[in-house]
């Protein structure tokens, strides 16, 4: 079971085990990424290490093991989800190589496995007449929110995190904040 601990990034004399590495990585990520991203990273690590010995040395992770695990993930879910796990596992390995002592000097086994091909689904954008059809059957409070989305083109979180200081009634302007871009 992967749980963050106060690892102090494992200053020790031997190669880190998989559980030490993953705990140190999750601890490092806490407070640096959103809760949703942290949970995504944790789930990717838990799925990968399911059924493996947590005391396994990280150098024992091979590209063939990675491929088997990611193929299993693809079969259970989708190629897109398996690729997201691959991305998170690559990042975790880079963390270990950069910050953990006695990290094995071997290529990242996760980046040696190519991403799975998949067809990207186009996001459905309803035509304006569908918007108004839904709008007409909604309760009044929801209609206000729908109009807010329509006229600002804001994300849900951007609307819900508005403060009065972000609203300028005199000039008919709203300042929107997002975590999607730096600054």
mmCIF file of the C-alpha atoms, coordinates in Angstrom:
data_MODEL
# 
_entry.id   MODEL 
# 
loop_
_atom_site.group_PDB 
_atom_site.id 
_atom_site.type_symbol 
_atom_site.label_atom_id 
_atom_site.label_alt_id 
_atom_site.label_comp_id 
_atom_site.label_asym_id 
_atom_site.label_entity_id 
_atom_site.label_seq_id 
_atom_site.pdbx_PDB_ins_code 
_atom_site.Cartn_x 
_atom_site.Cartn_y 
_atom_site.Cartn_z 
_atom_site.occupancy 
_atom_site.B_iso_or_equiv 
_atom_site.pdbx_formal_charge 
_atom_site.auth_seq_id 
_atom_site.auth_comp_id 
_atom_site.auth_asym_id 
_atom_site.auth_atom_id 
_atom_site.pdbx_PDB_model_num 
ATOM 1   C CA . UNK A 1 1   ? 0.000   0.000  0.000   1.00 0.00 ? 1   UNK A CA 1 
ATOM 2   C CA . UNK A 1 2   ? 1.543   3.282  -1.116  1.00 0.00 ? 2   UNK A CA 1 
ATOM 3   C CA . UNK A 1 3   ? 1.380   6.023  1.487   1.00 0.00 ? 3   UNK A CA 1 
ATOM 4   C CA . UNK A 1 4   ? 3.426   9.229  1.716   1.00 0.00 ? 4   UNK A CA 1 
ATOM 5   C CA . UNK A 1 5   ? 5.935   9.250  4.558   1.00 0.00 ? 5   UNK A CA 1 
ATOM 6   C CA . UNK A 1 6   ? 8.517   11.679 5.833   1.00 0.00 ? 6   UNK A CA 1 
ATOM 7   C CA . UNK A 1 7   ? 11.326  10.089 3.870   1.00 0.00 ? 7   UNK A CA 1 
ATOM 8   C CA . UNK A 1 8   ? 13.703  13.066 3.696   1.00 0.00 ? 8   UNK A CA 1 
ATOM 9   C CA . UNK A 1 9   ? 14.351  11.638 0.221   1.00 0.00 ? 9   UNK A CA 1 
ATOM 10  C CA . UNK A 1 10  ? 16.012  8.516  1.530   1.00 0.00 ? 10  UNK A CA 1 
ATOM 11  C CA . UNK A 1 11  ? 19.587  9.251  2.422   1.00 0.00 ? 11  UNK A CA 1 
ATOM 12  C CA . UNK A 1 12  ? 20.904  5.709  2.700   1.00 0.00 ? 12  UNK A CA 1 
ATOM 13  C CA . UNK A 1 13  ? 23.626  3.356  1.540   1.00 0.00 ? 13  UNK A CA 1 
ATOM 14  C CA . UNK A 1 14  ? 21.695  1.008  -0.704  1.00 0.00 ? 14  UNK A CA 1 
ATOM 15  C CA . UNK A 1 15  ? 19.503  1.253  -3.775  1.00 0.00 ? 15  UNK A CA 1 
ATOM 16  C CA . UNK A 1 16  ? 15.936  2.368  -3.001  1.00 0.00 ? 16  UNK A CA 1 
ATOM 17  C CA . UNK A 1 17  ? 13.152  -0.173 -3.040  1.00 0.00 ? 17  UNK A CA 1 
ATOM 18  C CA . UNK A 1 18  ? 10.005  0.414  -5.054  1.00 0.00 ? 18  UNK A CA 1 
ATOM 19  C CA . UNK A 1 19  ? 7.947   1.305  -1.979  1.00 0.00 ? 19  UNK A CA 1 
ATOM 20  C CA . UNK A 1 20  ? 10.589  3.755  -0.730  1.00 0.00 ? 20  UNK A CA 1 
ATOM 21  C CA . UNK A 1 21  ? 10.775  5.395  -4.156  1.00 0.00 ? 21  UNK A CA 1 
ATOM 22  C CA . UNK A 1 22  ? 7.017   5.700  -4.619  1.00 0.00 ? 22  UNK A CA 1 
ATOM 23  C CA . UNK A 1 23  ? 6.467   7.003  -1.084  1.00 0.00 ? 23  UNK A CA 1 
ATOM 24  C CA . UNK A 1 24  ? 9.195   9.618  -1.549  1.00 0.00 ? 24  UNK A CA 1 
ATOM 25  C CA . UNK A 1 25  ? 7.746   10.665 -4.914  1.00 0.00 ? 25  UNK A CA 1 
ATOM 26  C CA . UNK A 1 26  ? 4.185   11.015 -3.617  1.00 0.00 ? 26  UNK A CA 1 
ATOM 27  C CA . UNK A 1 27  ? 5.447   12.965 -0.616  1.00 0.00 ? 27  UNK A CA 1 
ATOM 28  C CA . UNK A 1 28  ? 7.373   15.255 -2.963  1.00 0.00 ? 28  UNK A CA 1 
ATOM 29  C CA . UNK A 1 29  ? 4.288   15.809 -5.141  1.00 0.00 ? 29  UNK A CA 1 
ATOM 30  C CA . UNK A 1 30  ? 1.994   16.734 -2.245  1.00 0.00 ? 30  UNK A CA 1 
ATOM 31  C CA . UNK A 1 31  ? 1.479   20.476 -2.294  1.00 0.00 ? 31  UNK A CA 1 
ATOM 32  C CA . UNK A 1 32  ? 3.193   20.789 -5.698  1.00 0.00 ? 32  UNK A CA 1 
ATOM 33  C CA . UNK A 1 33  ? 0.311   19.455 -7.786  1.00 0.00 ? 33  UNK A CA 1 
ATOM 34  C CA . UNK A 1 34  ? -3.456  19.611 -7.422  1.00 0.00 ? 34  UNK A CA 1 
ATOM 35  C CA . UNK A 1 35  ? -5.222  16.922 -5.416  1.00 0.00 ? 35  UNK A CA 1 
ATOM 36  C CA . UNK A 1 36  ? -6.692  15.464 -8.624  1.00 0.00 ? 36  UNK A CA 1 
ATOM 37  C CA . UNK A 1 37  ? -3.235  15.150 -10.225 1.00 0.00 ? 37  UNK A CA 1 
ATOM 38  C CA . UNK A 1 38  ? -1.783  13.692 -7.016  1.00 0.00 ? 38  UNK A CA 1 
ATOM 39  C CA . UNK A 1 39  ? -4.513  11.045 -6.936  1.00 0.00 ? 39  UNK A CA 1 
ATOM 40  C CA . UNK A 1 40  ? -3.851  10.284 -10.628 1.00 0.00 ? 40  UNK A CA 1 
ATOM 41  C CA . UNK A 1 41  ? -0.139  9.757  -9.883  1.00 0.00 ? 41  UNK A CA 1 
ATOM 42  C CA . UNK A 1 42  ? -0.911  7.605  -6.843  1.00 0.00 ? 42  UNK A CA 1 
ATOM 43  C CA . UNK A 1 43  ? -3.383  5.461  -8.817  1.00 0.00 ? 43  UNK A CA 1 
ATOM 44  C CA . UNK A 1 44  ? -0.827  4.943  -11.615 1.00 0.00 ? 44  UNK A CA 1 
ATOM 45  C CA . UNK A 1 45  ? 1.811   3.816  -9.120  1.00 0.00 ? 45  UNK A CA 1 
ATOM 46  C CA . UNK A 1 46  ? -0.601  1.554  -7.249  1.00 0.00 ? 46  UNK A CA 1 
ATOM 47  C CA . UNK A 1 47  ? -1.786  -0.110 -10.460 1.00 0.00 ? 47  UNK A CA 1 
ATOM 48  C CA . UNK A 1 48  ? 1.779   -0.656 -11.650 1.00 0.00 ? 48  UNK A CA 1 
ATOM 49  C CA . UNK A 1 49  ? 2.986   -2.160 -8.362  1.00 0.00 ? 49  UNK A CA 1 
ATOM 50  C CA . UNK A 1 50  ? -0.123  -4.288 -7.795  1.00 0.00 ? 50  UNK A CA 1 
ATOM 51  C CA . UNK A 1 51  ? 1.075   -7.854 -7.237  1.00 0.00 ? 51  UNK A CA 1 
ATOM 52  C CA . UNK A 1 52  ? 4.768   -6.882 -7.076  1.00 0.00 ? 52  UNK A CA 1 
ATOM 53  C CA . UNK A 1 53  ? 6.998   -7.125 -4.030  1.00 0.00 ? 53  UNK A CA 1 
ATOM 54  C CA . UNK A 1 54  ? 7.195   -3.615 -2.518  1.00 0.00 ? 54  UNK A CA 1 
ATOM 55  C CA . UNK A 1 55  ? 10.757  -4.350 -1.397  1.00 0.00 ? 55  UNK A CA 1 
ATOM 56  C CA . UNK A 1 56  ? 11.825  -4.967 -5.004  1.00 0.00 ? 56  UNK A CA 1 
ATOM 57  C CA . UNK A 1 57  ? 14.891  -2.902 -5.930  1.00 0.00 ? 57  UNK A CA 1 
ATOM 58  C CA . UNK A 1 58  ? 14.057  -0.255 -8.534  1.00 0.00 ? 58  UNK A CA 1 
ATOM 59  C CA . UNK A 1 59  ? 16.742  -1.626 -10.873 1.00 0.00 ? 59  UNK A CA 1 
ATOM 60  C CA . UNK A 1 60  ? 14.627  -4.783 -11.224 1.00 0.00 ? 60  UNK A CA 1 
ATOM 61  C CA . UNK A 1 61  ? 11.951  -2.852 -13.126 1.00 0.00 ? 61  UNK A CA 1 
ATOM 62  C CA . UNK A 1 62  ? 12.480  -3.858 -16.752 1.00 0.00 ? 62  UNK A CA 1 
ATOM 63  C CA . UNK A 1 63  ? 10.936  -2.587 -19.981 1.00 0.00 ? 63  UNK A CA 1 
ATOM 64  C CA . UNK A 1 64  ? 9.250   -5.987 -20.443 1.00 0.00 ? 64  UNK A CA 1 
ATOM 65  C CA . UNK A 1 65  ? 7.625   -5.715 -16.998 1.00 0.00 ? 65  UNK A CA 1 
ATOM 66  C CA . UNK A 1 66  ? 6.516   -2.158 -17.815 1.00 0.00 ? 66  UNK A CA 1 
ATOM 67  C CA . UNK A 1 67  ? 5.070   -3.271 -21.151 1.00 0.00 ? 67  UNK A CA 1 
ATOM 68  C CA . UNK A 1 68  ? 3.118   -6.132 -19.511 1.00 0.00 ? 68  UNK A CA 1 
ATOM 69  C CA . UNK A 1 69  ? 1.675   -3.858 -16.841 1.00 0.00 ? 69  UNK A CA 1 
ATOM 70  C CA . UNK A 1 70  ? 0.741   -1.084 -19.295 1.00 0.00 ? 70  UNK A CA 1 
ATOM 71  C CA . UNK A 1 71  ? -0.844  -3.580 -21.699 1.00 0.00 ? 71  UNK A CA 1 
ATOM 72  C CA . UNK A 1 72  ? -2.906  -4.896 -18.792 1.00 0.00 ? 72  UNK A CA 1 
ATOM 73  C CA . UNK A 1 73  ? -3.986  -1.319 -18.010 1.00 0.00 ? 73  UNK A CA 1 
ATOM 74  C CA . UNK A 1 74  ? -4.900  -0.728 -21.665 1.00 0.00 ? 74  UNK A CA 1 
ATOM 75  C CA . UNK A 1 75  ? -7.014  -3.909 -21.719 1.00 0.00 ? 75  UNK A CA 1 
ATOM 76  C CA . UNK A 1 76  ? -8.775  -2.893 -18.488 1.00 0.00 ? 76  UNK A CA 1 
ATOM 77  C CA . UNK A 1 77  ? -9.370  0.717  -19.536 1.00 0.00 ? 77  UNK A CA 1 
ATOM 78  C CA . UNK A 1 78  ? -8.155  2.487  -22.689 1.00 0.00 ? 78  UNK A CA 1 
ATOM 79  C CA . UNK A 1 79  ? -4.907  3.238  -24.489 1.00 0.00 ? 79  UNK A CA 1 
ATOM 80  C CA . UNK A 1 80  ? -5.267  6.882  -23.458 1.00 0.00 ? 80  UNK A CA 1 
ATOM 81  C CA . UNK A 1 81  ? -5.453  5.938  -19.761 1.00 0.00 ? 81  UNK A CA 1 
ATOM 82  C CA . UNK A 1 82  ? -2.474  3.585  -20.089 1.00 0.00 ? 82  UNK A CA 1 
ATOM 83  C CA . UNK A 1 83  ? -0.504  6.429  -21.702 1.00 0.00 ? 83  UNK A CA 1 
ATOM 84  C CA . UNK A 1 84  ? -1.415  8.736  -18.803 1.00 0.00 ? 84  UNK A CA 1 
ATOM 85  C CA . UNK A 1 85  ? -0.068  6.121  -16.380 1.00 0.00 ? 85  UNK A CA 1 
ATOM 86  C CA . UNK A 1 86  ? 3.083   5.811  -18.502 1.00 0.00 ? 86  UNK A CA 1 
ATOM 87  C CA . UNK A 1 87  ? 3.576   9.602  -18.343 1.00 0.00 ? 87  UNK A CA 1 
ATOM 88  C CA . UNK A 1 88  ? 3.199   9.588  -14.546 1.00 0.00 ? 88  UNK A CA 1 
ATOM 89  C CA . UNK A 1 89  ? 5.555   6.632  -14.141 1.00 0.00 ? 89  UNK A CA 1 
ATOM 90  C CA . UNK A 1 90  ? 8.189   8.322  -16.329 1.00 0.00 ? 90  UNK A CA 1 
ATOM 91  C CA . UNK A 1 91  ? 7.931   11.431 -14.136 1.00 0.00 ? 91  UNK A CA 1 
ATOM 92  C CA . UNK A 1 92  ? 8.269   9.334  -10.976 1.00 0.00 ? 92  UNK A CA 1 
ATOM 93  C CA . UNK A 1 93  ? 11.408  7.663  -12.363 1.00 0.00 ? 93  UNK A CA 1 
ATOM 94  C CA . UNK A 1 94  ? 12.908  11.074 -13.254 1.00 0.00 ? 94  UNK A CA 1 
ATOM 95  C CA . UNK A 1 95  ? 12.254  12.196 -9.677  1.00 0.00 ? 95  UNK A CA 1 
ATOM 96  C CA . UNK A 1 96  ? 14.102  9.148  -8.318  1.00 0.00 ? 96  UNK A CA 1 
ATOM 97  C CA . UNK A 1 97  ? 17.045  9.653  -10.663 1.00 0.00 ? 97  UNK A CA 1 
ATOM 98  C CA . UNK A 1 98  ? 17.310  13.312 -9.685  1.00 0.00 ? 98  UNK A CA 1 
ATOM 99  C CA . UNK A 1 99  ? 16.728  13.217 -5.929  1.00 0.00 ? 99  UNK A CA 1 
ATOM 100 C CA . UNK A 1 100 ? 17.275  9.745  -4.468  1.00 0.00 ? 100 UNK A CA 1 
ATOM 101 C CA . UNK A 1 101 ? 20.702  8.553  -3.449  1.00 0.00 ? 101 UNK A CA 1 
ATOM 102 C CA . UNK A 1 102 ? 22.105  5.332  -4.921  1.00 0.00 ? 102 UNK A CA 1 
ATOM 103 C CA . UNK A 1 103 ? 19.635  5.433  -7.788  1.00 0.00 ? 103 UNK A CA 1 
ATOM 104 C CA . UNK A 1 104 ? 20.652  2.899  -10.464 1.00 0.00 ? 104 UNK A CA 1 
ATOM 105 C CA . UNK A 1 105 ? 22.327  4.450  -13.503 1.00 0.00 ? 105 UNK A CA 1 
ATOM 106 C CA . UNK A 1 106 ? 20.136  2.688  -16.051 1.00 0.00 ? 106 UNK A CA 1 
ATOM 107 C CA . UNK A 1 107 ? 17.762  4.040  -18.709 1.00 0.00 ? 107 UNK A CA 1 
ATOM 108 C CA . UNK A 1 108 ? 14.231  4.876  -17.590 1.00 0.00 ? 108 UNK A CA 1 
ATOM 109 C CA . UNK A 1 109 ? 12.344  1.599  -18.286 1.00 0.00 ? 109 UNK A CA 1 
ATOM 110 C CA . UNK A 1 110 ? 9.028   3.472  -18.574 1.00 0.00 ? 110 UNK A CA 1 
ATOM 111 C CA . UNK A 1 111 ? 10.245  5.760  -21.356 1.00 0.00 ? 111 UNK A CA 1 
ATOM 112 C CA . UNK A 1 112 ? 11.668  2.770  -23.262 1.00 0.00 ? 112 UNK A CA 1 
ATOM 113 C CA . UNK A 1 113 ? 8.111   1.487  -23.789 1.00 0.00 ? 113 UNK A CA 1 
ATOM 114 C CA . UNK A 1 114 ? 6.406   3.468  -26.560 1.00 0.00 ? 114 UNK A CA 1 
ATOM 115 C CA . UNK A 1 115 ? 3.028   5.091  -25.977 1.00 0.00 ? 115 UNK A CA 1 
ATOM 116 C CA . UNK A 1 116 ? 0.003   3.198  -27.256 1.00 0.00 ? 116 UNK A CA 1 
ATOM 117 C CA . UNK A 1 117 ? -1.693  4.586  -30.368 1.00 0.00 ? 117 UNK A CA 1 
ATOM 118 C CA . UNK A 1 118 ? -5.240  5.812  -29.911 1.00 0.00 ? 118 UNK A CA 1 
ATOM 119 C CA . UNK A 1 119 ? -7.763  7.909  -31.747 1.00 0.00 ? 119 UNK A CA 1 
ATOM 120 C CA . UNK A 1 120 ? -8.375  11.220 -30.066 1.00 0.00 ? 120 UNK A CA 1 
ATOM 121 C CA . UNK A 1 121 ? -12.078 11.920 -29.622 1.00 0.00 ? 121 UNK A CA 1 
ATOM 122 C CA . UNK A 1 122 ? -13.236 15.317 -30.755 1.00 0.00 ? 122 UNK A CA 1 
ATOM 123 C CA . UNK A 1 123 ? -14.907 17.224 -27.967 1.00 0.00 ? 123 UNK A CA 1 
ATOM 124 C CA . UNK A 1 124 ? -18.607 17.613 -28.644 1.00 0.00 ? 124 UNK A CA 1 
ATOM 125 C CA . UNK A 1 125 ? -19.731 21.230 -28.804 1.00 0.00 ? 125 UNK A CA 1 
ATOM 126 C CA . UNK A 1 126 ? -23.490 21.450 -29.042 1.00 0.00 ? 126 UNK A CA 1 
ATOM 127 C CA . UNK A 1 127 ? -25.040 23.806 -31.578 1.00 0.00 ? 127 UNK A CA 1 
ATOM 128 C CA . UNK A 1 128 ? -26.549 27.012 -30.205 1.00 0.00 ? 128 UNK A CA 1 
ATOM 129 C CA . UNK A 1 129 ? -30.124 25.768 -30.660 1.00 0.00 ? 129 UNK A CA 1 
ATOM 130 C CA . UNK A 1 130 ? -29.356 22.798 -28.348 1.00 0.00 ? 130 UNK A CA 1 
ATOM 131 C CA . UNK A 1 131 ? -27.958 25.197 -25.747 1.00 0.00 ? 131 UNK A CA 1 
ATOM 132 C CA . UNK A 1 132 ? -31.184 27.217 -25.735 1.00 0.00 ? 132 UNK A CA 1 
ATOM 133 C CA . UNK A 1 133 ? -33.342 24.072 -25.682 1.00 0.00 ? 133 UNK A CA 1 
ATOM 134 C CA . UNK A 1 134 ? -31.571 22.915 -22.495 1.00 0.00 ? 134 UNK A CA 1 
ATOM 135 C CA . UNK A 1 135 ? -31.627 26.443 -21.083 1.00 0.00 ? 135 UNK A CA 1 
ATOM 136 C CA . UNK A 1 136 ? -35.417 26.656 -21.478 1.00 0.00 ? 136 UNK A CA 1 
ATOM 137 C CA . UNK A 1 137 ? -36.075 23.560 -19.333 1.00 0.00 ? 137 UNK A CA 1 
ATOM 138 C CA . UNK A 1 138 ? -33.616 24.424 -16.520 1.00 0.00 ? 138 UNK A CA 1 
ATOM 139 C CA . UNK A 1 139 ? -34.509 25.979 -13.151 1.00 0.00 ? 139 UNK A CA 1 
ATOM 140 C CA . UNK A 1 140 ? -33.859 29.728 -12.930 1.00 0.00 ? 140 UNK A CA 1 
ATOM 141 C CA . UNK A 1 141 ? -30.673 29.386 -10.797 1.00 0.00 ? 141 UNK A CA 1 
ATOM 142 C CA . UNK A 1 142 ? -29.175 27.046 -13.367 1.00 0.00 ? 142 UNK A CA 1 
ATOM 143 C CA . UNK A 1 143 ? -30.158 29.389 -16.183 1.00 0.00 ? 143 UNK A CA 1 
ATOM 144 C CA . UNK A 1 144 ? -28.085 32.122 -14.530 1.00 0.00 ? 144 UNK A CA 1 
ATOM 145 C CA . UNK A 1 145 ? -25.071 29.794 -14.476 1.00 0.00 ? 145 UNK A CA 1 
ATOM 146 C CA . UNK A 1 146 ? -25.623 28.769 -18.093 1.00 0.00 ? 146 UNK A CA 1 
ATOM 147 C CA . UNK A 1 147 ? -25.696 32.429 -19.159 1.00 0.00 ? 147 UNK A CA 1 
ATOM 148 C CA . UNK A 1 148 ? -22.537 33.051 -17.176 1.00 0.00 ? 148 UNK A CA 1 
ATOM 149 C CA . UNK A 1 149 ? -20.774 30.219 -19.008 1.00 0.00 ? 149 UNK A CA 1 
ATOM 150 C CA . UNK A 1 150 ? -22.119 31.422 -22.355 1.00 0.00 ? 150 UNK A CA 1 
ATOM 151 C CA . UNK A 1 151 ? -21.072 35.048 -21.972 1.00 0.00 ? 151 UNK A CA 1 
ATOM 152 C CA . UNK A 1 152 ? -17.685 34.506 -20.285 1.00 0.00 ? 152 UNK A CA 1 
ATOM 153 C CA . UNK A 1 153 ? -16.523 31.253 -21.940 1.00 0.00 ? 153 UNK A CA 1 
ATOM 154 C CA . UNK A 1 154 ? -15.107 30.443 -18.520 1.00 0.00 ? 154 UNK A CA 1 
ATOM 155 C CA . UNK A 1 155 ? -14.431 27.041 -17.033 1.00 0.00 ? 155 UNK A CA 1 
ATOM 156 C CA . UNK A 1 156 ? -16.627 25.919 -14.143 1.00 0.00 ? 156 UNK A CA 1 
ATOM 157 C CA . UNK A 1 157 ? -13.814 26.294 -11.605 1.00 0.00 ? 157 UNK A CA 1 
ATOM 158 C CA . UNK A 1 158 ? -13.031 29.795 -12.878 1.00 0.00 ? 158 UNK A CA 1 
ATOM 159 C CA . UNK A 1 159 ? -16.631 30.861 -12.234 1.00 0.00 ? 159 UNK A CA 1 
ATOM 160 C CA . UNK A 1 160 ? -16.825 29.221 -8.803  1.00 0.00 ? 160 UNK A CA 1 
ATOM 161 C CA . UNK A 1 161 ? -13.568 30.822 -7.652  1.00 0.00 ? 161 UNK A CA 1 
ATOM 162 C CA . UNK A 1 162 ? -14.587 34.382 -8.619  1.00 0.00 ? 162 UNK A CA 1 
ATOM 163 C CA . UNK A 1 163 ? -14.271 37.008 -5.892  1.00 0.00 ? 163 UNK A CA 1 
ATOM 164 C CA . UNK A 1 164 ? -16.014 40.366 -5.756  1.00 0.00 ? 164 UNK A CA 1 
ATOM 165 C CA . UNK A 1 165 ? -12.674 42.037 -6.501  1.00 0.00 ? 165 UNK A CA 1 
ATOM 166 C CA . UNK A 1 166 ? -12.681 40.165 -9.863  1.00 0.00 ? 166 UNK A CA 1 
ATOM 167 C CA . UNK A 1 167 ? -15.992 41.731 -10.936 1.00 0.00 ? 167 UNK A CA 1 
ATOM 168 C CA . UNK A 1 168 ? -15.961 45.266 -12.348 1.00 0.00 ? 168 UNK A CA 1 
ATOM 169 C CA . UNK A 1 169 ? -19.601 46.323 -12.804 1.00 0.00 ? 169 UNK A CA 1 
ATOM 170 C CA . UNK A 1 170 ? -18.722 49.877 -13.869 1.00 0.00 ? 170 UNK A CA 1 
ATOM 171 C CA . UNK A 1 171 ? -16.697 48.703 -16.903 1.00 0.00 ? 171 UNK A CA 1 
ATOM 172 C CA . UNK A 1 172 ? -18.702 45.491 -17.446 1.00 0.00 ? 172 UNK A CA 1 
ATOM 173 C CA . UNK A 1 173 ? -15.631 43.257 -17.027 1.00 0.00 ? 173 UNK A CA 1 
ATOM 174 C CA . UNK A 1 174 ? -14.729 40.082 -15.182 1.00 0.00 ? 174 UNK A CA 1 
ATOM 175 C CA . UNK A 1 175 ? -11.207 38.908 -14.367 1.00 0.00 ? 175 UNK A CA 1 
ATOM 176 C CA . UNK A 1 176 ? -10.878 35.126 -14.670 1.00 0.00 ? 176 UNK A CA 1 
ATOM 177 C CA . UNK A 1 177 ? -8.172  33.051 -12.998 1.00 0.00 ? 177 UNK A CA 1 
ATOM 178 C CA . UNK A 1 178 ? -7.009  29.622 -14.077 1.00 0.00 ? 178 UNK A CA 1 
ATOM 179 C CA . UNK A 1 179 ? -4.507  26.996 -13.009 1.00 0.00 ? 179 UNK A CA 1 
ATOM 180 C CA . UNK A 1 180 ? -4.158  25.909 -16.636 1.00 0.00 ? 180 UNK A CA 1 
ATOM 181 C CA . UNK A 1 181 ? -1.479  28.546 -17.336 1.00 0.00 ? 181 UNK A CA 1 
ATOM 182 C CA . UNK A 1 182 ? 1.444   29.801 -15.298 1.00 0.00 ? 182 UNK A CA 1 
ATOM 183 C CA . UNK A 1 183 ? 0.922   33.355 -14.033 1.00 0.00 ? 183 UNK A CA 1 
# 
